[in-house]
């Protein structure tokens, strides 16, 4: 998808397959709408008077043929009250517009949005959101379909705004974020018989071959045993698929500069193990590796942007399956940190792979470390699908991540990590239990991880509610690639 910005004068004389023209509340015409209305014998005013469109936010009306103008067709787009458009409203009208363009199989379109403004946001923010939305709209799953749906025909978007350097950079960032999101979507949507731990390692290596700044190494189970990763290995004990610890090192700054580290949960399928999950919707447990997918997507985005920063990504990839060798409830395992863990529930496996990956990450002496995981159903109960749960051992770090999420529209919510919750993880038979009872499940999961990150500036993102959607439009969302990429952009100073 090519997104171009430039100043365009004379709406009636623009050559395009479709002009997107703003209409404001109560049928108020934008300048572009007035020009087209005048050239086309008052057609827009006639449609408003007839009640076909009112200017309500995200309302659209396609006019397939208009005399008096050069463009093939017009899409009127409701933009609500002038100068009162919210972030959510802007995203909604962009999404609705793109859906309409896609349904009409339009290849190039022109947004005449000179007068559209979003409260407390500048033009650069708007065009970045447009680039993210248009790039993300281009994704369509096809890998295992014998007759896949046609991909979006939309190849070019021209945006009529003042083309300054900040806006151009915003488009580049938006396109890179969209690319990363689409990579994460594809990995998340693949079935577990294809997307195994070995497949994730192959995809990471393929990305490394494309970029000289990215080096890839993969630790096999033998090496994990030598390192004492008994917690991670306890999860994969019941699977025929070998676990992988995938390490991706991006060097965009001096090697002496300490990296930021991303750690992704990569459970490519989660049956729950011996603590077997109910059968209903178990197919969606292929999405339990969306933390890993978001990490690979983020590394894709930052390599595209060539950010002047060092980043290490670590993916703990495994299957959680039940067989005669599987870990049993009540078993005690020893983590790489030396802490012993009583596994009271084998379906609380994500924290068991993450804790060893977090300990392994210490060797990189990170400036910051973020783990990303579809960790708990409790987070979905608490926050639904709109916000990822955010935990951190430093409040200022949490604020940086919250700000990055707000900037890009991939929001998180700061959750408590109080010492009072830690006692729920007490065990009579080990240093720590892997679950803390029914109350505050997302919090106690974060408390568990905090036991392994005391030496680091750490944050945890629980994306169980945001990584995919269920129902008729089932599929991975690509979140939180936007939040993570924006955070790294901010830290790089790019």
N, C-alpha and C positions, 0 to 999 in steps of 0.2 A: 504494500500500500504506500503510495507516494502522497505526502501531504505538503502542499505548497502554500505559502502566504504571500500576498501582494495586495496593493491598493488597486481597486477596480472602480472606475467611474463609468456611469451610464449603464445601469442594470439591463435596460432593454436591448443593449447592443452586445451583450456577453454571449459568446458561443460556448454552449455546454449542453450535455444531455439533460441536465436538471439543475435549476436554480433553487436553492433553499432560501426562502424569503420570510423574515420575521413579521409576525402580526402580534401586536400587543393587546392587553386586556380591553374589553369592550369594543373590539374591532378597530382599535387605533392602528393606523398604517405606519410602518417604518418608512424611511426615505426611499429605500429600494422598492418597497411595495407601492409607494406613490408613483415612482417612475414607471413601473410596469403597468400599474393601473391606468395611468394616463395614456401610455402607448397602446394599450389593449382595450380601449373603449370602455373603461370602467369595470372590467370583469371582476376584479377583487372586491370592489364595493358592492357589486350585485350579489356576490356569494355571501358576503357578510350580512347584507340586508335580508337575504333569504334564510339566514341562520345556519349555513353550512359550516361556518367556523366563527369562533368568538374571540380567539386569542388566548384562551385558557392554556396554562402551562402544559407543554408536550402534546397538545392537540395538533394533528396534521391533516392536511387536505391536499391531495395530488390533483393538479390540473394538467391533463395529459397533452393538451395542445392549446397554444395561446397565439392568436394572430397579433401582429404588431411587434413581436420580439423575435430575436434570433434563436434563443434557447429552445430546445425541443419540448421541454415541459417545466412546470413549476411545482415545487412543494412548499405550500404555506405551512409555517411552523409557529404554533402558539408560544409566546415568550412571557406571558403574564404581565404584571405591572412593570412599567419602565423603571429601571434602576432598583428593582426590589427582588430580583431573581436570586434564589438561594443556590448553594452548591448542589444540593440534592436535586433541585428543579432543573438546573443546567444539565446535569448528567442524564436525567430522565428525558429531556427533550432531545438530547444528542442520540441517546439509545433508540428512541422512537423514530427519529429521522433516519438513522442508519438502517433500521429494520425495514422501513418503507422503501428506501433506495435498493436494498437487497432484494426485496420481493418484486421489484420492478426490473431487476437484472440490469441496473444502470452501471455503466463502467466509469464515468467521470461526472463529478458534480461540483457545484460551486456554492459555498456558504457565504451569503451576503449579510454577515453578522456584525457589521461595523458599529451598530447602535446597541447591540446586546451587551449588557454588563452584569456581573455577579457581585453581590454585596461582599465587600472586603477582599475581593480578588482582582488581580490585574489580568491584562491580556495574555501574558505568558502562561499563567495558570490555565486559562481557558483553552489555549491551543494545545497545551500538554494533555489536558483531559480529552480533547478531541482526537489527538494522536493515539492515546491509549485506547480509547473506545473504538476507533476505526480499525486499529490493528487487531484488537481482541475480537472484533466482529468478523474478521477474516478467518478465524479458526473454525474448522469443522472436522469432527472425528471421521476417519475413513479406514483406519488400519485393518479392521476385521470385517468390513462390510463388502459384500460381493457387488452391491449396487449403491455406492455411497451417494449421499445427497450432493448436489452441485455446490462447489465452493462459491463464496461471495464473488460476484462479478465486479464489484467496485474496486477500481485500481488507482484512481486519482481523485484527490480532494483539493480544491483550491479554496482558501479562506481569505476573504476580503477584509484585511486589517493592515495596520501599519507594520511593515516588516522590519523590525529592529533585531539586533543581535541576540537579545535576551529571548525573544519569541522564537527565533530560529533554533537556539539551543534547547528551548523547552520542547520543541517538536522532536528534535533528535532524542532527547531523554524519554519522551512519551513513546516513541517508536521502539526504543530499546526495551522499555518496561513491558510493552505489549508483546514483543518477541519473547521475552523471558516468561511472561504469563502463559503464552501459548505452548512453550516447551513444557512448563509445569502441568498444564491441562492435559497435554498428550500423554505424558508419563502417568498421570493420575488415572486417566480413562482407560489405559491399556489393561486387558485382563491379566490376572495374576499368573496364568500359565505362560504368558509372554514376558511380562514385566517382573522378572525374578531378581534377587540380589545380583546375580551375575549379569543380567541385562542392564541394570543400573550402572554397574561398573563399566560395561561396554560403552554405554552412552556418555559417561564421564570421560572415558579415554578418547572417544570420537571428538568431543568438544576440545580436549587438550591438543589434538592433532591440528585443529584449525587455528590455534592461537599460540604463538611463541611465548607469550606472557603467562601461559597456564601449564602447569605440570601436574601430572596425575600419578598417584601410587595407590595400590590396592593391597591391603593386608588380608591374608588368608587366615583360616581358623587355626592353623598350626602356630602362626605368629601371635595370634590373639592369646592362645594358651601360654606361650612363653612370656607374654606381658602380664598374665594373670587376670585376663578379662573373663572371669568366671560368671559374672552377672550377664553379660551379653550372650555368652555361649550357652547359658541355661535356657535362653529363649529359643535358640535354634536347635536344641537337642532332639526335638521330635520331628524335625524336617529332613527330607532328603536333599533339599537345596542348601548348599553351603552358604554360610554367612559371609559378608564382605564388609570390611571397614575401608571406605573409599575416601581418599584424601586428595583434595584439589587445592593447589597453591597458585594464586594469582599474584604476580609481582608487577605492580604498576608504579612503584616508588622505589627509593633506595632500599637495598636489602637490609640495611641496618635499622630501618623503621619497623617497629613492631606491628604485627598484623591485627586486623579484626577477624574474629572467627565465627563462622556459622556452623551449627551442628544440627543435622536433620535426622529425624526419626524415619527410618526406611523399612517399616514392616510391610513387605510386599503383599502378604495376606495374613489376616489375623482371625483364626478360628476361636481364639480364646485359650487354646491349648486344652489341658485337662479340665480347666474351668470353662467348659465349652459354652459358646454363645448360643442364644436361640437361633433357629433356622431363618426366621423372617428377616429379610433385608441383609442377611449375612453376605450377599454378593457385594454389598457396598464396602466390605472390609478390604477390597482391593485399594480403596482410597487411604488405607492406613499408612501409606508411604508418601502422602502428600507433603509432609515436612521435608523429606528428601527431595521430592520433585520441586518444591519451592526454592530449595538451596541450589539445585542445578539450574533452575530458571534464573535465579538471581546472578549466578556466575556467568550465565549467557549474556545477561543484560550488561554487566559491568565490563565484560571483555569487549562487547560492541562499543561501549562508550569510552573504552581505554582510560578508565579512571586512574588518576595518579594516587594510588593507594595500594596497600598490600592486604590481601584477604585470603584466609584459609577456610576451606569448606570441608567438613567431616561428615560423612554419611554412614550411619550404623544401619546396615541393611541385613534383614533376616526374615524368615517366615516363622510364624508361630503355629505349630501343628501338633496334634496329639498322636503319639504312638508309644510303644513299649519303653522307649528311651526318654520320653518327654519328662520335663520337670513336673513334680507333683506338688500340690498345695501342702505346705508344711516343710518342704525342703529348705535347706539353708545353703546359700552360695556365697562365695567370696568375690567381691568386686576388685577391680584393678587398684583401687585406693587402699585396699586392705580391710575395708569395712565389710562385715558380714551382713547378709540380708535374708530374712525369713520370707519366703515366697508364699504368702497366704492366699494369693489369687493369681493364677498364671495368666489371667486376662489383663492384669496390670503390668504388661510386658514392656510397654514403651519406655517407661522410666528405667527398666533394667538394662536396655541397650544404651540408652542415653547416658546413664551415669558413668559407664566405662568410657564412652566417647568423650565425655566432658573431662574425665581424668586424663585421657590421652592428650587432650587439647592443651593441657598445662605446659607441655614442652615447647609450645610456640610462643609462650609469654605474651598472650594477647593484650591489646589495648582494651578490647571489649569482646565479650562472647555472648552469642544469642543462640539458644536452642529453639527449634521449631518443631512442633509435634501435634498430631491429631491425638491428644493424650487422654481426654476424659469426656464421657457423656455428661458429666456434671457441669462442664463449662457450657455445653449447649443449653442445659436447663437454665443456667444463670444468665447467659447473654444472647441466646438465640443464634441467628445466622449473620447478624449485622456487624458484630465486633469480635475480634480475637481477644482472648484473655491474656493480659500482660502482667508478669511478675518480675521483680528485680530486687537485688540486694542493695541497690543504690537508687534513691528516688530521682536524682538528677538524670541518671541514665534512662530511667523509665520515661521521664519527660521528653528526652530527645527522641525516643521511639514514638511516643504519642504524637509529637509535633510532626515527625516524618509521615506518620499515617494520616494526619489531618491534611498535610500538604498535598498528598497524592490521592486522597479519597479511599484509603485502605486502612480503616480505623481499628484501633485497639482500645481496651479499657483497663485502667490500672487496678489490679486486684490486690487484696491484702496478703502480706506474707509475715504474719505476726508469730512471735515465738509461742504464743498460747496454743497454736495449732500443732506444733511439733510433737507434743506428748501423745497425740493420736497415733504416732508411728512407733511407739514403744513396743518392744518385743521381749518376751522372757527367754528367748532362745537365740537371739542374734542382736547385733548392734542396732538394727533397724528393721521394721516390717515394710513390705512393699505396698500396703494399703493402710488407710487410717480410719476405716469405718465409713458409715453412710453419710455423715455430715461434712460438708465442705470438701467434697471429693477432688475438685480441681485445685483447691488450695493445698490440701495435704500432698497431692502429687507434686506440686511445685516445691513444697517443703522438703519432700524426699530429694529432689534434684539439688536443692540448696545445700544439702549436706556434702555435696561433691564439688561445690564451686566457691568455697569460702576464701580461696586465694585469688579469685578473679572478679572483675567487674562484669557481672552476669545478669542476663535477662532471659526469661522463658516466655514463649508465645504458644498458648494452647489454641490451636486452630481447628479443633474438632467441629465447631459450628460453622466455620467460614471456608473450609477447604473444598467442599463440594455441596451440591444441592441435590435433593431427592425429587421424586415425582416424575411428571411427564418430561421435564427438562433436565433429567438427571445428568450430572456431569461435574467434572472438576472446575473450579473457579479460577485457578491460577494465583490465589491469594496465599500468603502475603508477599508475593514478589514485589509488588509496588512499594509497600512499606519498607522492606529490606533494602531495595535498590535506592530509594530516596534517602534512607539513613546513611548509606555508604556514599552517595553523592554529597550529602551534607558534610560528612566527615572528611571527604577528599578535598573539599573546597572548590570543586569543579564548577 
